[in-house]
Amino acid sequence: MSLIVRGLTATDDATILKCLATLKRTHAGTGFIHEAFEKDDAAKFTRDWFAWANGLFGEFILHLAATKPKLLQAPLDGIRV
């Protein structure tokens, strides 16, 4: 969730893209956002389903769609934190 808040409050595109790339890389095959995950193994995460984290991610995406829509089309492969 902290990655989402970081992305929501960041002003520079590079930070936002890093947050998006990390979130994409760490859903552990579930397609859901997790409250927290182990940094070295995203398959170890808290809660299989946590609506608050998923809802906050939705807000992040809607915010980007309204303020920086081109970032939603940017390739995220190869971006590392």
N, C-alpha and C positions, 0 to 999 in steps of 0.2 A: 504494500500500500504506500510505503514511503516513496517508491519510485514514481508512482502516479502523482502524488503531491508534488514531488520534485519537478516532474514534467509540466504540471499545471502552473507552477509558479515560476518556471524558468523563462527567461526572456531571449536566450540565444538558441538558435535552431540546432546547433550541435548537441547541446545538453538534452533537448527534447528528443532528438533522434536516438541518442544513447538510451534514454529511458524507454522509448518504444521498442528498440532492438532487444533490450534486456527483458522486457515484459514478454515479447514474442518468444524469446529463447527459453523462458523459464516456466511455461505453463505445464510442463511435464507430460505432454500428450493429452491433457484433459480438456484443453480449450478454455479453461477458466483461469481467472486471476486468483492467486493465493494470498492469504493474509501475510504469510512469510514463507521463506524457503531457505534451505541451506545453500550458502554461496558456492560451494564446490559440487553440489549435487542437487539440482532443482527437483529431482524426483522425491526428495525428502522435504515435504512441505506441511504446513499446518492446515487443517480443515480441507476436506474434499470439496466442500461447497461453502462459500461465504459471500452472501449477497451484497454486503457492504462493499467488499473489494471489487466485485464485478460491476456494481452500480457506479462506484467511483471511477472505474476504468471507462465506463460509458460516458460519464461526464467529461473525462479527459478527451475522448474521441470527439464528442460534440463540440467541445471548446476549440479543438484544433480545426474542425470542419468550419467553424465560424471565423477563426482568427488566422489560421495558417494552413489552409486546405492543401497546399502543395506538399507539405510534410507527410501527409497521409498517402501520398503517391511515391514517396522516396523509397528506394531500395534499402532494406535494413540489413541485408546480408553483409557480413564483414565489419559491421560497426561493433566496436568493443568499448566497454567502459574502462 
